[in-house]
């Protein structure tokens, strides 16, 4: 039987796991913007990324397929969203005026 302490521990662990995995777009977009990786490289390595997402979902969730898929599928969709967003912004170079305004604290 599942007691209150076990339930709270499981729900806390799952909240942490979902919170960490849902940061995928926050990792993808800055990595592309900083030039650490290109959007084309990430597109070519989609099968590897999907495998890593599935392994992470298997480690972070209880040992049932439903929980793993409930974590892996939204994470993969968020990765694709971040990749789409990063790909659209990859070629955008900020203008000198915008960079100067940001440095001066005006923008």
C-alpha positions as CSV (number, residue, x, y, z in Angstrom):
1,X,0.0,0.0,0.0
2,X,1.2,3.5,-0.8
3,X,1.5,5.7,2.2
4,X,1.5,9.5,2.3
5,X,5.3,9.7,2.5
6,X,5.8,7.5,-0.5
7,X,3.2,9.4,-2.5
8,X,4.7,12.7,-1.7
9,X,8.2,11.4,-2.5
10,X,7.0,10.0,-5.9
11,X,5.1,13.1,-6.8
12,X,8.0,15.3,-5.9
13,X,10.4,13.2,-7.9
14,X,8.1,13.2,-10.9
15,X,7.6,17.0,-10.7
16,X,11.4,17.5,-10.6
17,X,11.8,15.1,-13.6
18,X,9.2,16.8,-15.7
19,X,10.5,20.2,-14.8
20,X,14.0,19.3,-15.8
21,X,13.1,17.6,-19.0
22,X,10.7,20.4,-20.1
23,X,13.7,22.8,-20.1
24,X,14.7,21.4,-23.5
25,X,13.9,24.5,-25.6
26,X,15.7,26.6,-23.0
27,X,18.9,24.5,-23.7
28,X,18.5,24.1,-27.5
29,X,18.0,27.7,-28.4
30,X,20.9,29.2,-26.5
31,X,23.2,26.4,-27.7
32,X,22.4,27.3,-31.3
33,X,22.5,31.0,-30.7
34,X,26.0,30.8,-29.0
35,X,27.3,28.7,-31.9
36,X,27.9,25.6,-29.7
37,X,25.9,23.5,-32.2
38,X,24.0,24.3,-35.4
39,X,20.4,23.5,-36.0
40,X,21.4,21.4,-39.0
41,X,23.7,19.2,-36.7
42,X,20.8,18.7,-34.3
43,X,18.5,17.7,-37.1
44,X,21.0,15.2,-38.4
45,X,21.4,13.8,-34.8
46,X,17.6,13.5,-34.2
47,X,17.8,9.7,-33.6
48,X,20.5,10.1,-31.0
49,X,18.6,12.9,-29.3
50,X,15.4,10.7,-29.2
51,X,17.4,7.8,-27.8
52,X,18.8,10.0,-25.1
53,X,15.3,11.4,-24.3
54,X,13.9,7.9,-24.0
55,X,16.8,6.7,-21.7
56,X,16.4,9.8,-19.5
57,X,12.7,9.2,-19.3
58,X,13.3,5.6,-18.3
59,X,15.7,6.6,-15.6
60,X,13.6,9.5,-14.2
61,X,10.2,7.8,-14.1
62,X,8.8,4.7,-12.3
63,X,9.3,1.4,-14.2
64,X,6.2,1.6,-16.3
65,X,5.9,2.4,-20.0
66,X,3.1,4.9,-19.6
67,X,5.0,7.2,-17.3
68,X,8.1,7.0,-19.6
69,X,6.0,7.9,-22.6
70,X,4.2,10.7,-20.8
71,X,7.6,12.2,-20.1
72,X,9.4,11.3,-23.4
73,X,6.8,12.5,-25.9
74,X,6.3,16.0,-24.6
75,X,10.1,16.3,-24.2
76,X,10.6,15.3,-27.8
77,X,8.0,17.7,-29.0
78,X,9.6,20.5,-26.9
79,X,13.0,19.6,-28.5
80,X,11.4,19.9,-31.9
81,X,9.9,23.2,-31.0
82,X,13.2,24.5,-29.7
83,X,14.9,23.2,-32.8
84,X,12.4,25.0,-35.0
85,X,12.7,28.2,-33.1
86,X,16.5,28.1,-33.0
87,X,16.6,27.3,-36.8
88,X,14.5,30.3,-37.6
89,X,16.6,32.6,-35.4
90,X,20.0,31.1,-36.3
91,X,20.6,33.4,-39.3
92,X,19.5,36.5,-37.5
93,X,22.4,38.7,-36.5
94,X,21.7,41.6,-34.2
95,X,22.3,45.0,-35.6
96,X,25.1,47.2,-34.2
97,X,22.6,49.7,-32.9
98,X,20.7,47.0,-30.9
99,X,24.0,45.7,-29.5
100,X,25.1,49.2,-28.5
101,X,21.7,49.9,-26.9
102,X,21.9,46.7,-24.9
103,X,25.4,47.5,-23.7
104,X,24.5,51.0,-22.8
105,X,21.4,49.8,-20.9
106,X,18.9,51.5,-23.1
107,X,17.2,48.4,-24.5
